[in-house]
Amino acid sequence: MSTDYSRALGARLRAIRNQQGLSLQGVEDKSHGRWKAVVVGSYERGDRAVTVQRLSELAVFYGVPVSELLPDPRPSSAVTSTTKIVLNLESLGSLPADEAGPLARYASTIQAQRHDYNGKVLSIRAEDLKSLAIIYDMSPDELTTRLIEWGVLNPGMDNGAAGLDDEDENWGDRRRSPR
């Protein structure tokens, strides 16, 4: 019964439950038995089909829009959620503030939270790239291209996304000037 889509749906359901700090038993307890742990677990594994009605009720229970429970049907050509994105902070520091200011502030906030001030590179999550794309009012793919052009991201990743190859320390020198 388990298909790629049902597994992806299950992963979304599990992620929402985990974000709320609930175990499967916690869902059953909080719902006063309306949502059985074994049933929710089977939805999350993709072993059991969930109807649209039940999915809607589960969204209400979790307090999220139904769309948050649904997996993104579009494959991402930019970055997968497990991709490690590495920003070249030295290149970022040499860009004009009017272009790179939002990214620089974002990076400095993450550095402060992590107490990581090496000043050379900064790893961020794929979700951070999505947030930055919203700030820049463009798609993640467009932002990835822009960051590569700026020399802030290494263009050498297999999936066309970002990263820093340890063997290529001078990749930032190949950047073009910001638009």
Secondary structure, 3 states (H helix, E strand, C coil): CCCHHHHHHHHHHHHHHHHCCCCHHHHHHHCCCCCCHHHHHHHHHCCCCCCHHHHHHHHHHHCCCHHHHCCCCCCCCCCCCCCCEEEEHHHHHCCCHHHHHHHHHHHHHHHHHHCCCCCCEEEECHHHHHHHHHHCCCCHHHHHHHHHHHCCCCCCCCCCCCCCCCCCCCHHHHCCCCC
